[in-house]
């Protein structure tokens, strides 16, 4: 059994996954753990965690807003602030938005970051859906009785 713990920490995989053979929880570490943590951070609404009410990013506030330069800068600031307060293992180098899929209702949040403990540089892309639920259609009612 490997007892050496990485400096960046270890955490449960998300969603939690269990090994039937080893009878334990599957863990993630290093870059994978950080990226899972970022996904959770960006997908969490502030106040959703009772014991940590400031944890989260509140991207949901922007779901039906018009997408302009002000909103773009606000989204970048939301993400950067959330990372600075809640993910101390990394330093965000650059956060940008790719709005080339805006007509599909999707904006890609690109995060370039540096893992402080190893001085390694990585990037991840988080898909943010601007028009969540726009594929919902009204049910057709047949009134031919």
N, CA, C and O atoms as a GROMACS GRO file, in nm:
protein
  580
    1UNK      N    1   0.084  -0.118   0.000
    1UNK     CA    2   0.000   0.000   0.000
    1UNK      C    3   0.088   0.124   0.000
    1UNK      O    4   0.182   0.133   0.079
    2UNK      N    5   0.059   0.217  -0.088
    2UNK     CA    6   0.136   0.340  -0.098
    2UNK      C    7   0.090   0.438   0.009
    2UNK      O    8  -0.022   0.487   0.004
    3UNK      N    9   0.177   0.467   0.106
    3UNK     CA   10   0.140   0.557   0.215
    3UNK      C   11   0.191   0.698   0.193
    3UNK      O   12   0.163   0.787   0.274
    4UNK      N   13   0.266   0.720   0.086
    4UNK     CA   14   0.317   0.854   0.058
    4UNK      C   15   0.203   0.942   0.010
    4UNK      O   16   0.135   0.910  -0.087
    5UNK      N   17   0.183   1.056   0.078
    5UNK     CA   18   0.075   1.147   0.043
    5UNK      C   19   0.130   1.262  -0.039
    5UNK      O   20   0.232   1.320  -0.003
    6UNK      N   21   0.065   1.295  -0.148
    6UNK     CA   22   0.112   1.408  -0.228
    6UNK      C   23   0.095   1.539  -0.153
    6UNK      O   24   0.004   1.552  -0.070
    7UNK      N   25   0.181   1.634  -0.182
    7UNK     CA   26   0.178   1.762  -0.113
    7UNK      C   27   0.049   1.838  -0.142
    7UNK      O   28   0.001   1.914  -0.058
    8UNK      N   29  -0.006   1.818  -0.261
    8UNK     CA   30  -0.129   1.890  -0.298
    8UNK      C   31  -0.252   1.830  -0.232
    8UNK      O   32  -0.361   1.887  -0.244
    9UNK      N   33  -0.237   1.719  -0.164
    9UNK     CA   34  -0.349   1.659  -0.093
    9UNK      C   35  -0.419   1.552  -0.174
    9UNK      O   36  -0.392   1.530  -0.292
   10UNK      N   37  -0.510   1.485  -0.105
   10UNK     CA   38  -0.592   1.382  -0.167
   10UNK      C   39  -0.736   1.408  -0.127
   10UNK      O   40  -0.763   1.466  -0.022
   11UNK      N   41  -0.826   1.366  -0.212
   11UNK     CA   42  -0.968   1.382  -0.181
   11UNK      C   43  -1.050   1.274  -0.246
   11UNK      O   44  -1.002   1.200  -0.332
   12UNK      N   45  -1.174   1.266  -0.205
   12UNK     CA   46  -1.267   1.171  -0.266
   12UNK      C   47  -1.288   1.209  -0.411
   12UNK      O   48  -1.289   1.327  -0.446
   13UNK      N   49  -1.304   1.108  -0.495
   13UNK     CA   50  -1.339   1.137  -0.633
   13UNK      C   51  -1.481   1.193  -0.633
   13UNK      O   52  -1.559   1.167  -0.541
   14UNK      N   53  -1.513   1.268  -0.734
   14UNK     CA   54  -1.648   1.324  -0.741
   14UNK      C   55  -1.708   1.291  -0.876
   14UNK      O   56  -1.646   1.321  -0.978
   15UNK      N   57  -1.824   1.232  -0.880
   15UNK     CA   58  -1.905   1.190  -0.767
   15UNK      C   59  -1.837   1.076  -0.692
   15UNK      O   60  -1.757   1.002  -0.750
   16UNK      N   61  -1.869   1.061  -0.563
   16UNK     CA   62  -1.804   0.957  -0.483
   16UNK      C   63  -1.817   0.820  -0.549
   16UNK      O   64  -1.926   0.778  -0.588
   17UNK      N   65  -1.704   0.750  -0.559
   17UNK     CA   66  -1.699   0.619  -0.622
   17UNK      C   67  -1.634   0.522  -0.525
   17UNK      O   68  -1.537   0.556  -0.456
   18UNK      N   69  -1.687   0.402  -0.519
   18UNK     CA   70  -1.637   0.302  -0.425
   18UNK      C   71  -1.586   0.180  -0.500
   18UNK      O   72  -1.644   0.140  -0.601
   19UNK      N   73  -1.478   0.123  -0.450
   19UNK     CA   74  -1.421   0.002  -0.508
   19UNK      C   75  -1.475  -0.119  -0.433
   19UNK      O   76  -1.455  -0.132  -0.312
   20UNK      N   77  -1.546  -0.207  -0.504
   20UNK     CA   78  -1.599  -0.328  -0.441
   20UNK      C   79  -1.487  -0.424  -0.405
   20UNK      O   80  -1.494  -0.494  -0.304
   21UNK      N   81  -1.384  -0.428  -0.487
   21UNK     CA   82  -1.274  -0.522  -0.464
   21UNK      C   83  -1.192  -0.480  -0.342
   21UNK      O   84  -1.167  -0.562  -0.253
   22UNK      N   85  -1.151  -0.354  -0.339
   22UNK     CA   86  -1.067  -0.307  -0.229
   22UNK      C   87  -1.149  -0.260  -0.109
   22UNK      O   88  -1.094  -0.234  -0.002
   23UNK      N   89  -1.279  -0.248  -0.127
   23UNK     CA   90  -1.372  -0.204  -0.022
   23UNK      C   91  -1.329  -0.071   0.038
   23UNK      O   92  -1.313  -0.057   0.160
   24UNK      N   93  -1.311   0.028  -0.051
   24UNK     CA   94  -1.275   0.161  -0.004
   24UNK      C   95  -1.321   0.265  -0.104
   24UNK      O   96  -1.363   0.233  -0.216
   25UNK      N   97  -1.312   0.388  -0.063
   25UNK     CA   98  -1.347   0.501  -0.148
   25UNK      C   99  -1.232   0.529  -0.243
   25UNK      O  100  -1.116   0.526  -0.202
   26UNK      N  101  -1.263   0.555  -0.370
   26UNK     CA  102  -1.159   0.592  -0.465
   26UNK      C  103  -1.120   0.737  -0.442
   26UNK      O  104  -1.205   0.824  -0.428
   27UNK      N  105  -0.990   0.761  -0.438
   27UNK     CA  106  -0.938   0.895  -0.410
   27UNK      C  107  -0.872   0.954  -0.534
   27UNK      O  108  -0.827   0.882  -0.623
   28UNK      N  109  -0.868   1.086  -0.537
   28UNK     CA  110  -0.795   1.157  -0.642
   28UNK      C  111  -0.685   1.238  -0.576
   28UNK      O  112  -0.693   1.270  -0.457
   29UNK      N  113  -0.582   1.270  -0.652
   29UNK     CA  114  -0.474   1.352  -0.597
   29UNK      C  115  -0.415   1.438  -0.707
   29UNK      O  116  -0.444   1.421  -0.826
   30UNK      N  117  -0.331   1.530  -0.666
   30UNK     CA  118  -0.257   1.617  -0.756
   30UNK      C  119  -0.350   1.696  -0.848
   30UNK      O  120  -0.451   1.750  -0.803
   31UNK      N  121  -0.316   1.702  -0.976
   31UNK     CA  122  -0.391   1.782  -1.074
   31UNK      C  123  -0.538   1.740  -1.081
   31UNK      O  124  -0.626   1.825  -1.087
   32UNK      N  125  -0.563   1.610  -1.081
   32UNK     CA  126  -0.700   1.561  -1.090
   32UNK      C  127  -0.784   1.608  -0.971
   32UNK      O  128  -0.899   1.647  -0.987
   33UNK      N  129  -0.726   1.603  -0.851
   33UNK     CA  130  -0.797   1.648  -0.731
   33UNK      C  131  -0.826   1.798  -0.738
   33UNK      O  132  -0.934   1.842  -0.700
   34UNK      N  133  -0.730   1.874  -0.785
   34UNK     CA  134  -0.748   2.019  -0.796
   34UNK      C  135  -0.857   2.051  -0.898
   34UNK      O  136  -0.941   2.138  -0.872
   35UNK      N  137  -0.858   1.982  -1.010
   35UNK     CA  138  -0.960   2.010  -1.112
   35UNK      C  139  -1.099   1.969  -1.066
   35UNK      O  140  -1.197   2.037  -1.097
   36UNK      N  141  -1.110   1.859  -0.993
   36UNK     CA  142  -1.240   1.820  -0.935
   36UNK      C  143  -1.285   1.926  -0.835
   36UNK      O  144  -1.403   1.962  -0.830
   37UNK      N  145  -1.190   1.976  -0.756
   37UNK     CA  146  -1.221   2.081  -0.659
   37UNK      C  147  -1.269   2.208  -0.729
   37UNK      O  148  -1.363   2.273  -0.682
   38UNK      N  149  -1.205   2.244  -0.840
   38UNK     CA  150  -1.247   2.362  -0.916
   38UNK      C  151  -1.386   2.342  -0.975
   38UNK      O  152  -1.467   2.435  -0.976
   39UNK      N  153  -1.416   2.223  -1.025
   39UNK     CA  154  -1.549   2.195  -1.079
   39UNK      C  155  -1.655   2.210  -0.970
   39UNK      O  156  -1.762   2.267  -0.994
   40UNK      N  157  -1.626   2.160  -0.852
   40UNK     CA  158  -1.719   2.173  -0.740
   40UNK      C  159  -1.735   2.319  -0.701
   40UNK      O  160  -1.846   2.366  -0.680
   41UNK      N  161  -1.624   2.391  -0.693
   41UNK     CA  162  -1.626   2.532  -0.656
   41UNK      C  163  -1.710   2.614  -0.754
   41UNK      O  164  -1.793   2.694  -0.713
   42UNK      N  165  -1.688   2.594  -0.883
   42UNK     CA  166  -1.759   2.671  -0.984
   42UNK      C  167  -1.906   2.630  -0.997
   42UNK      O  168  -1.989   2.710  -1.041
   43UNK      N  169  -1.938   2.509  -0.960
   43UNK     CA  170  -2.076   2.461  -0.969
   43UNK      C  171  -2.157   2.479  -0.843
   43UNK      O  172  -2.274   2.440  -0.839
   44UNK      N  173  -2.099   2.537  -0.739
   44UNK     CA  174  -2.167   2.553  -0.611
   44UNK      C  175  -2.217   2.697  -0.596
   44UNK      O  176  -2.146   2.792  -0.627
   45UNK      N  177  -2.339   2.710  -0.548
   45UNK     CA  178  -2.398   2.841  -0.521
   45UNK      C  179  -2.358   2.883  -0.379
   45UNK      O  180  -2.360   2.801  -0.288
   46UNK      N  181  -2.321   3.010  -0.362
   46UNK     CA  182  -2.287   3.058  -0.228
   46UNK      C  183  -2.407   3.037  -0.136
   46UNK      O  184  -2.520   3.067  -0.172
   47UNK      N  185  -2.379   2.985  -0.016
   47UNK     CA  186  -2.485   2.956   0.080
   47UNK      C  187  -2.535   2.814   0.072
   47UNK      O  188  -2.609   2.770   0.159
   48UNK      N  189  -2.496   2.741  -0.032
   48UNK     CA  190  -2.539   2.603  -0.050
   48UNK      C  191  -2.478   2.512   0.056
   48UNK      O  192  -2.541   2.416   0.100
   49UNK      N  193  -2.357   2.542   0.097
   49UNK     CA  194  -2.290   2.464   0.202
   49UNK      C  195  -2.316   2.533   0.336
   49UNK      O  196  -2.271   2.645   0.359
   50UNK      N  197  -2.387   2.465   0.422
   50UNK     CA  198  -2.429   2.524   0.549
   50UNK      C  199  -2.310   2.564   0.635
   50UNK      O  200  -2.311   2.671   0.696
   51UNK      N  201  -2.209   2.480   0.641
   51UNK     CA  202  -2.094   2.508   0.728
   51UNK      C  203  -1.992   2.602   0.664
   51UNK      O  204  -1.904   2.653   0.733
   52UNK      N  205  -2.003   2.626   0.535
   52UNK     CA  206  -1.915   2.720   0.464
   52UNK      C  207  -2.001   2.804   0.370
   52UNK      O  208  -1.998   2.783   0.248
   53UNK      N  209  -2.077   2.900   0.423
   53UNK     CA  210  -2.171   2.975   0.339
   53UNK      C  211  -2.105   3.062   0.232
   53UNK      O  212  -2.171   3.099   0.135
   54UNK      N  213  -1.978   3.095   0.248
   54UNK     CA  214  -1.911   3.178   0.147
   54UNK      C  215  -1.850   3.095   0.034
   54UNK      O  216  -1.801   3.150  -0.065
   55UNK      N  217  -1.853   2.961   0.046
   55UNK     CA  218  -1.797   2.874  -0.056
   55UNK      C  219  -1.887   2.873  -0.179
   55UNK      O  220  -2.008   2.858  -0.167
   56UNK      N  221  -1.828   2.889  -0.294
   56UNK     CA  222  -1.904   2.882  -0.419
   56UNK      C  223  -1.869   2.997  -0.510
   56UNK      O  224  -1.781   3.078  -0.481
   57UNK      N  225  -1.941   3.004  -0.621
   57UNK     CA  226  -1.906   3.102  -0.724
   57UNK      C  227  -2.025   3.183  -0.774
   57UNK      O  228  -2.006   3.289  -0.834
   58UNK      N  229  -2.147   3.137  -0.752
   58UNK     CA  230  -2.268   3.208  -0.795
   58UNK      C  231  -2.274   3.233  -0.945
   58UNK      O  232  -2.325   3.337  -0.988
   59UNK      N  233  -2.224   3.142  -1.023
   59UNK     CA  234  -2.237   3.156  -1.168
   59UNK      C  235  -2.384   3.148  -1.211
   59UNK      O  236  -2.421   3.198  -1.317
   60UNK      N  237  -2.466   3.085  -1.128
   60UNK     CA  238  -2.608   3.069  -1.161
   60UNK      C  239  -2.680   3.202  -1.177
   60UNK      O  240  -2.782   3.208  -1.246
   61UNK      N  241  -2.630   3.308  -1.114
   61UNK     CA  242  -2.693   3.440  -1.127
   61UNK      C  243  -2.690   3.491  -1.271
   61UNK      O  244  -2.770   3.576  -1.309
   62UNK      N  245  -2.598   3.440  -1.349
   62UNK     CA  246  -2.577   3.491  -1.484
   62UNK      C  247  -2.648   3.410  -1.592
   62UNK      O  248  -2.634   3.440  -1.711
   63UNK      N  249  -2.723   3.310  -1.553
   63UNK     CA  250  -2.778   3.216  -1.650
   63UNK      C  251  -2.860   3.284  -1.760
   63UNK      O  252  -2.840   3.254  -1.878
   64UNK      N  253  -2.950   3.373  -1.726
   64UNK     CA  254  -3.036   3.433  -1.828
   64UNK      C  255  -3.000   3.578  -1.859
   64UNK      O  256  -3.078   3.649  -1.922
   65UNK      N  257  -2.883   3.624  -1.815
   65UNK     CA  258  -2.839   3.760  -1.842
   65UNK      C  259  -2.792   3.773  -1.987
   65UNK      O  260  -2.749   3.676  -2.049
   66UNK      N  261  -2.799   3.895  -2.039
   66UNK     CA  262  -2.746   3.918  -2.174
   66UNK      C  263  -2.594   3.913  -2.167
   66UNK      O  264  -2.533   3.961  -2.071
   67UNK      N  265  -2.535   3.854  -2.267
   67UNK     CA  266  -2.390   3.834  -2.266
   67UNK      C  267  -2.323   3.950  -2.337
   67UNK      O  268  -2.327   3.961  -2.460
   68UNK      N  269  -2.260   4.037  -2.258
   68UNK     CA  270  -2.188   4.152  -2.313
   68UNK      C  271  -2.053   4.163  -2.243
   68UNK      O  272  -2.018   4.077  -2.162
   69UNK      N  273  -1.977   4.266  -2.273
   69UNK     CA  274  -1.843   4.281  -2.216
   69UNK      C  275  -1.848   4.295  -2.064
   69UNK      O  276  -1.761   4.242  -1.994
   70UNK      N  277  -1.947   4.365  -2.011
   70UNK     CA  278  -1.960   4.381  -1.866
   70UNK      C  279  -1.982   4.246  -1.800
   70UNK      O  280  -1.918   4.216  -1.699
   71UNK      N  281  -2.072   4.166  -1.856
   71UNK     CA  282  -2.098   4.034  -1.799
   71UNK      C  283  -1.974   3.945  -1.809
   71UNK      O  284  -1.943   3.870  -1.717
   72UNK      N  285  -1.904   3.955  -1.921
   72UNK     CA  286  -1.783   3.876  -1.942
   72UNK      C  287  -1.680   3.907  -1.832
   72UNK      O  288  -1.625   3.815  -1.771
   73UNK      N  289  -1.656   4.035  -1.807
   73UNK     CA  290  -1.561   4.075  -1.703
   73UNK      C  291  -1.609   4.036  -1.565
   73UNK      O  292  -1.529   3.998  -1.480
   74UNK      N  293  -1.740   4.044  -1.542
   74UNK     CA  294  -1.796   4.005  -1.412
   74UNK      C  295  -1.778   3.855  -1.388
   74UNK      O  296  -1.742   3.814  -1.278
   75UNK      N  297  -1.803   3.774  -1.491
   75UNK     CA  298  -1.783   3.629  -1.478
   75UNK      C  299  -1.637   3.595  -1.448
   75UNK      O  300  -1.609   3.511  -1.362
   76UNK      N  301  -1.546   3.660  -1.517
   76UNK     CA  302  -1.403   3.637  -1.493
   76UNK      C  303  -1.368   3.674  -1.349
   76UNK      O  304  -1.294   3.601  -1.283
   77UNK      N  305  -1.421   3.785  -1.301
   77UNK     CA  306  -1.395   3.828  -1.164
   77UNK      C  307  -1.455   3.731  -1.062
   77UNK      O  308  -1.392   3.702  -0.960
   78UNK      N  309  -1.576   3.681  -1.088
   78UNK     CA  310  -1.638   3.583  -0.998
   78UNK      C  311  -1.551   3.459  -0.984
   78UNK      O  312  -1.527   3.411  -0.873
   79UNK      N  313  -1.504   3.408  -1.097
   79UNK     CA  314  -1.422   3.286  -1.096
   79UNK      C  315  -1.290   3.312  -1.025
   79UNK      O  316  -1.248   3.232  -0.942
   80UNK      N  317  -1.224   3.422  -1.058
   80UNK     CA  318  -1.095   3.454  -0.997
   80UNK      C  319  -1.107   3.471  -0.846
   80UNK      O  320  -1.024   3.420  -0.771
   81UNK      N  321  -1.209   3.542  -0.801
   81UNK     CA  322  -1.230   3.564  -0.658
   81UNK      C  323  -1.256   3.432  -0.586
   81UNK      O  324  -1.202   3.407  -0.478
   82UNK      N  325  -1.340   3.346  -0.644
   82UNK     CA  326  -1.370   3.217  -0.582
   82UNK      C  327  -1.244   3.132  -0.569
   82UNK      O  328  -1.223   3.067  -0.466
   83UNK      N  329  -1.160   3.132  -0.672
   83UNK     CA  330  -1.036   3.055  -0.667
   83UNK      C  331  -0.941   3.112  -0.562
   83UNK      O  332  -0.881   3.036  -0.485
   84UNK      N  333  -0.928   3.242  -0.557
   84UNK     CA  334  -0.836   3.304  -0.460
   84UNK      C  335  -0.877   3.275  -0.316
   84UNK      O  336  -0.790   3.254  -0.231
   85UNK      N  337  -1.007   3.272  -0.288
   85UNK     CA  338  -1.054   3.249  -0.152
   85UNK      C  339  -1.064   3.101  -0.114
   85UNK      O  340  -1.050   3.067   0.003
   86UNK      N  341  -1.088   3.013  -0.212
   86UNK     CA  342  -1.121   2.875  -0.176
   86UNK      C  343  -1.032   2.767  -0.236
   86UNK      O  344  -1.054   2.649  -0.207
   87UNK      N  345  -0.935   2.802  -0.316
   87UNK     CA  346  -0.844   2.700  -0.370
   87UNK      C  347  -0.701   2.751  -0.357
   87UNK      O  348  -0.643   2.802  -0.452
   88UNK      N  349  -0.647   2.735  -0.237
   88UNK     CA  350  -0.514   2.789  -0.204
   88UNK      C  351  -0.400   2.711  -0.269
   88UNK      O  352  -0.287   2.759  -0.270
   89UNK      N  353  -0.428   2.593  -0.324
   89UNK     CA  354  -0.321   2.512  -0.383
   89UNK      C  355  -0.275   2.566  -0.517
   89UNK      O  356  -0.168   2.529  -0.566
   90UNK      N  357  -0.355   2.654  -0.578
   90UNK     CA  358  -0.318   2.705  -0.710
   90UNK      C  359  -0.316   2.857  -0.712
   90UNK      O  360  -0.375   2.924  -0.628
   91UNK      N  361  -0.247   2.907  -0.812
   91UNK     CA  362  -0.246   3.051  -0.840
   91UNK      C  363  -0.303   3.069  -0.980
   91UNK      O  364  -0.243   3.022  -1.077
   92UNK      N  365  -0.418   3.137  -0.993
   92UNK     CA  366  -0.472   3.157  -1.127
   92UNK      C  367  -0.383   3.253  -1.206
   92UNK      O  368  -0.357   3.365  -1.162
   93UNK      N  369  -0.338   3.210  -1.322
   93UNK     CA  370  -0.252   3.293  -1.407
   93UNK      C  371  -0.338   3.374  -1.502
   93UNK      O  372  -0.321   3.495  -1.516
   94UNK      N  373  -0.431   3.305  -1.568
   94UNK     CA  374  -0.517   3.374  -1.664
   94UNK      C  375  -0.653   3.304  -1.666
   94UNK      O  376  -0.661   3.182  -1.671
   95UNK      N  377  -0.757   3.384  -1.662
   95UNK     CA  378  -0.893   3.332  -1.674
   95UNK      C  379  -0.956   3.403  -1.793
   95UNK      O  380  -0.960   3.526  -1.798
   96UNK      N  381  -1.004   3.325  -1.888
   96UNK     CA  382  -1.065   3.386  -2.006
   96UNK      C  383  -1.193   3.310  -2.042
   96UNK      O  384  -1.216   3.198  -1.997
   97UNK      N  385  -1.274   3.374  -2.123
   97UNK     CA  386  -1.400   3.314  -2.167
   97UNK      C  387  -1.397   3.295  -2.318
   97UNK      O  388  -1.361   3.386  -2.392
   98UNK      N  389  -1.436   3.178  -2.362
   98UNK     CA  390  -1.450   3.149  -2.504
   98UNK      C  391  -1.600   3.151  -2.534
   98UNK      O  392  -1.673   3.058  -2.497
   99UNK      N  393  -1.644   3.256  -2.602
   99UNK     CA  394  -1.787   3.269  -2.630
   99UNK      C  395  -1.824   3.229  -2.773
   99UNK      O  396  -1.926   3.273  -2.825
  100UNK      N  397  -1.741   3.147  -2.835
  100UNK     CA  398  -1.770   3.105  -2.973
  100UNK      C  399  -1.891   3.011  -2.982
  100UNK      O  400  -1.943   2.989  -3.091
  101UNK      N  401  -1.936   2.957  -2.868
  101UNK     CA  402  -2.054   2.869  -2.866
  101UNK      C  403  -2.173   2.938  -2.800
  101UNK      O  404  -2.266   2.871  -2.755
  102UNK      N  405  -2.171   3.071  -2.795
  102UNK     CA  406  -2.275   3.147  -2.725
  102UNK      C  407  -2.413   3.122  -2.785
  102UNK      O  408  -2.513   3.125  -2.713
  103UNK      N  409  -2.421   3.098  -2.915
  103UNK     CA  410  -2.551   3.073  -2.979
  103UNK      C  411  -2.606   2.936  -2.944
  103UNK      O  412  -2.724   2.909  -2.966
  104UNK      N  413  -2.522   2.850  -2.890
  104UNK     CA  414  -2.568   2.720  -2.840
  104UNK      C  415  -2.598   2.730  -2.690
  104UNK      O  416  -2.638   2.631  -2.628
  105UNK      N  417  -2.578   2.850  -2.632
  105UNK     CA  418  -2.605   2.870  -2.491
  105UNK      C  419  -2.492   2.825  -2.401
  105UNK      O  420  -2.514   2.794  -2.284
  106UNK      N  421  -2.370   2.820  -2.454
  106UNK     CA  422  -2.257   2.770  -2.376
  106UNK      C  423  -2.138   2.864  -2.388
  106UNK      O  424  -2.104   2.911  -2.496
  107UNK      N  425  -2.077   2.891  -2.273
  107UNK     CA  426  -1.953   2.969  -2.267
  107UNK      C  427  -1.849   2.881  -2.199
  107UNK      O  428  -1.878   2.818  -2.097
  108UNK      N  429  -1.730   2.877  -2.255
  108UNK     CA  430  -1.623   2.796  -2.196
  108UNK      C  431  -1.535   2.887  -2.110
  108UNK      O  432  -1.480   2.986  -2.159
  109UNK      N  433  -1.522   2.853  -1.983
  109UNK     CA  434  -1.436   2.928  -1.892
  109UNK      C  435  -1.301   2.857  -1.892
  109UNK      O  436  -1.289   2.743  -1.847
  110UNK      N  437  -1.199   2.926  -1.942
  110UNK     CA  438  -1.065   2.868  -1.952
  110UNK      C  439  -0.980   2.922  -1.838
  110UNK      O  440  -0.964   3.044  -1.823
  111UNK      N  441  -0.925   2.832  -1.758
  111UNK     CA  442  -0.846   2.870  -1.642
  111UNK      C  443  -0.704   2.817  -1.659
  111UNK      O  444  -0.683   2.696  -1.662
  112UNK      N  445  -0.608   2.907  -1.671
  112UNK     CA  446  -0.466   2.871  -1.668
  112UNK      C  447  -0.420   2.892  -1.525
  112UNK      O  448  -0.439   2.999  -1.469
  113UNK      N  449  -0.358   2.790  -1.467
  113UNK     CA  450  -0.319   2.802  -1.327
  113UNK      C  451  -0.185   2.736  -1.300
  113UNK      O  452  -0.136   2.654  -1.378
  114UNK      N  453  -0.127   2.775  -1.189
  114UNK     CA  454   0.002   2.724  -1.144
  114UNK      C  455  -0.020   2.651  -1.012
  114UNK      O  456  -0.075   2.708  -0.918
  115UNK      N  457   0.023   2.525  -1.004
  115UNK     CA  458   0.018   2.453  -0.877
  115UNK      C  459   0.135   2.501  -0.794
  115UNK      O  460   0.251   2.481  -0.831
  116UNK      N  461   0.105   2.564  -0.683
  116UNK     CA  462   0.209   2.630  -0.601
  116UNK      C  463   0.316   2.534  -0.551
  116UNK      O  464   0.434   2.569  -0.550
  117UNK      N  465   0.277   2.413  -0.510
  117UNK     CA  466   0.373   2.322  -0.449
  117UNK      C  467   0.475   2.267  -0.547
  117UNK      O  468   0.589   2.239  -0.510
  118UNK      N  469   0.436   2.251  -0.673
  118UNK     CA  470   0.527   2.192  -0.771
  118UNK      C  471   0.571   2.290  -0.879
  118UNK      O  472   0.653   2.257  -0.964
  119UNK      N  473   0.515   2.411  -0.875
  119UNK     CA  474   0.545   2.514  -0.975
  119UNK      C  475   0.513   2.464  -1.116
  119UNK      O  476   0.581   2.499  -1.213
  120UNK      N  477   0.409   2.380  -1.126
  120UNK     CA  478   0.366   2.324  -1.254
  120UNK      C  479   0.248   2.402  -1.307
  120UNK      O  480   0.158   2.440  -1.232
  121UNK      N  481   0.248   2.426  -1.436
  121UNK     CA  482   0.143   2.505  -1.499
  121UNK      C  483   0.047   2.413  -1.575
  121UNK      O  484   0.090   2.325  -1.649
  122UNK      N  485  -0.083   2.435  -1.555
  122UNK     CA  486  -0.187   2.356  -1.621
  122UNK      C  487  -0.300   2.447  -1.664
  122UNK      O  488  -0.303   2.566  -1.630
  123UNK      N  489  -0.393   2.391  -1.739
  123UNK     CA  490  -0.515   2.464  -1.770
  123UNK      C  491  -0.633   2.369  -1.769
  123UNK      O  492  -0.617   2.248  -1.789
  124UNK      N  493  -0.750   2.424  -1.747
  124UNK     CA  494  -0.873   2.346  -1.753
  124UNK      C  495  -0.981   2.432  -1.816
  124UNK      O  496  -0.974   2.554  -1.814
  125UNK      N  497  -1.080   2.366  -1.872
  125UNK     CA  498  -1.192   2.435  -1.935
  125UNK      C  499  -1.319   2.389  -1.865
  125UNK      O  500  -1.347   2.269  -1.855
  126UNK      N  501  -1.396   2.486  -1.818
  126UNK     CA  502  -1.522   2.457  -1.748
  126UNK      C  503  -1.636   2.508  -1.836
  126UNK      O  504  -1.644   2.627  -1.864
  127UNK      N  505  -1.726   2.419  -1.880
  127UNK     CA  506  -1.839   2.465  -1.963
  127UNK      C  507  -1.947   2.528  -1.875
  127UNK      O  508  -1.996   2.465  -1.781
  128UNK      N  509  -1.985   2.650  -1.908
  128UNK     CA  510  -2.091   2.720  -1.836
  128UNK      C  511  -2.206   2.741  -1.932
  128UNK      O  512  -2.189   2.800  -2.039
  129UNK      N  513  -2.323   2.692  -1.894
  129UNK     CA  514  -2.440   2.698  -1.981
  129UNK      C  515  -2.522   2.822  -1.948
  129UNK      O  516  -2.587   2.830  -1.844
  130UNK      N  517  -2.518   2.920  -2.040
  130UNK     CA  518  -2.585   3.049  -2.022
  130UNK      C  519  -2.737   3.035  -2.023
  130UNK      O  520  -2.805   3.092  -1.938
  131UNK      N  521  -2.788   2.960  -2.117
  131UNK     CA  522  -2.933   2.946  -2.132
  131UNK      C  523  -2.976   2.807  -2.086
  131UNK      O  524  -3.028   2.728  -2.165
  132UNK      N  525  -2.955   2.779  -1.960
  132UNK     CA  526  -2.988   2.649  -1.904
  132UNK      C  527  -3.137   2.622  -1.918
  132UNK      O  528  -3.220   2.706  -1.884
  133UNK      N  529  -3.170   2.508  -1.969
  133UNK     CA  530  -3.310   2.468  -1.980
  133UNK      C  531  -3.381   2.524  -2.102
  133UNK      O  532  -3.504   2.525  -2.104
  134UNK      N  533  -3.309   2.572  -2.202
  134UNK     CA  534  -3.376   2.630  -2.318
  134UNK      C  535  -3.428   2.523  -2.414
  134UNK      O  536  -3.501   2.556  -2.508
  135UNK      N  537  -3.393   2.399  -2.393
  135UNK     CA  538  -3.443   2.292  -2.480
  135UNK      C  539  -3.579   2.242  -2.433
  135UNK      O  540  -3.637   2.152  -2.495
  136UNK      N  541  -3.631   2.300  -2.326
  136UNK     CA  542  -3.761   2.259  -2.274
  136UNK      C  543  -3.869   2.307  -2.370
  136UNK      O  544  -3.870   2.423  -2.410
  137UNK      N  545  -3.958   2.218  -2.406
  137UNK     CA  546  -4.066   2.254  -2.497
  137UNK      C  547  -4.199   2.239  -2.425
  137UNK      O  548  -4.214   2.155  -2.336
  138UNK      N  549  -4.295   2.320  -2.466
  138UNK     CA  550  -4.429   2.308  -2.410
  138UNK      C  551  -4.490   2.176  -2.455
  138UNK      O  552  -4.472   2.136  -2.570
  139UNK      N  553  -4.560   2.109  -2.365
  139UNK     CA  554  -4.626   1.985  -2.408
  139UNK      C  555  -4.741   2.018  -2.503
  139UNK      O  556  -4.810   2.118  -2.487
  140UNK      N  557  -4.758   1.933  -2.600
  140UNK     CA  558  -4.867   1.950  -2.697
  140UNK      C  559  -4.993   1.889  -2.638
  140UNK      O  560  -4.995   1.771  -2.601
  141UNK      N  561  -5.096   1.970  -2.630
  141UNK     CA  562  -5.223   1.922  -2.575
  141UNK      C  563  -5.318   1.895  -2.690
  141UNK      O  564  -5.341   1.982  -2.776
  142UNK      N  565  -5.373   1.776  -2.692
  142UNK     CA  566  -5.466   1.739  -2.798
  142UNK      C  567  -5.608   1.761  -2.748
  142UNK      O  568  -5.657   1.685  -2.664
  143UNK      N  569  -5.674   1.865  -2.797
  143UNK     CA  570  -5.810   1.898  -2.754
  143UNK      C  571  -5.914   1.858  -2.859
  143UNK      O  572  -6.010   1.932  -2.882
  144UNK      N  573  -5.898   1.747  -2.919
  144UNK     CA  574  -5.993   1.702  -3.022
  144UNK      C  575  -6.086   1.597  -2.965
  144UNK      O  576  -6.092   1.485  -3.016
  145UNK      N  577  -6.158   1.632  -2.862
  145UNK     CA  578  -6.252   1.537  -2.804
  145UNK      C  579  -6.389   1.556  -2.859
  145UNK      O  580  -6.482   1.484  -2.820
   0.00000   0.00000   0.00000
